[in-house]
């Protein structure tokens, strides 16, 4: 952590994780602390995208922790400065120190931001009072109790495992990898789960899957700190940028090293914030939802789209599940990260995780060995032998027993 500013009014330090720590001191320190906290929370409710996010506050120490809005701007025309502060007023806040020293540039999204709200005025005080109440805290709604399990298996025929999975927690303190099995509530942390299936010559498939997962652990934690609680407004763009970054890295490595030429990976990911699920997907790994029965009797619904010609045929109703499983081109990918593709735009979306609903993320080793109905029954109605292991193990071990031609990986999330 290094000291960025030390004045009569405040000491500002930047943590190694990029977060900003501001300690108020000097005249009217308590009043300025309360003003900044109240204003930042108000702007967060208004979904203002160019101000810091309040991550923590300590009334006893008069210290706040915020997201980082980049570097201070050294030169800017007066008209542009006025435009920025005028835009701030459109969100209901008048900055009482509207000068260049309180403007920064955030390189992650190319946005000019406004900082230091210890001198500011909320134009609609009545709404601020209704939004934040006496505590000044925003309620976190609809958390879920989550259980998860994960397993990967090399299969019967492959010499190495090119599959990868990720289970990760992200909160204000940083990142923590989760075990293959666990449970927690989503009230105070985001949960990230992903599966990747690498491909390429020699061992580059293993490397491709590892690169996909490693990029998630590097990029999304910082995105968590920079985005507001209205994740549905910004999260899908964050996921698109993440997939683009992974794609570029895989293409770049392939151009540098002949052994990595056309190296690629599928990637299916879910990001859970309280009850909101954001997902992104490229390739033929899959994301399923397993909940209440649909009108046609189905309970297992495939959310992700197989990026194959055969997947398109099935989505179009031209073939059924049986025909797709035995189609000679079922494993020919039309889209993957890297793999010589010029573009790899992911499928993205969001939905609310319902109570008693399950999510299944899996690579094609699972769907090679199991029909959709078998996946559903192994999770909901396991026999006594299958019930002795966790849901991910049931899927993986059964799929390997039935087929085992490919690496096989599953993550099962249950609310």
Secondary structure, DSSP 8 states (H G I E B T S, - for coil): -EEEEE-SSEEEEE-TTS-EEEEE-STTHHHHHHHHHHHHHHHHHTT-TTB--EEEEETTTTEEEE----EE-S---HHHHHHHHHHHHTTTEEESS-SGGGEEEETTTTEEEE---SSEEES-HHHHHHHHTTTT--------EEEEEEEEE--SS-SS--EEEEEEEEETTEEEE--SEEEEESSS-EEEEEEEEEE-STTHHHHHHHHHHHHHHHHHHHHHHHS-S-HHHHHHHHHHHHHHHHHHHHHHHHHH-GGGTT-EEEEEEEEEETTEEEEEEESS-EEEEE-S--TTS--EEE-S---BHHHHHHHTTSS-HHHHHT-TTTT-BS--EETT-S----EEEEEE--TT-EEEEE-HHHHHH--HHHHHHHHHS--TTGGGS-HHHHHHHHHHHHT-SS-EEEEEEE-
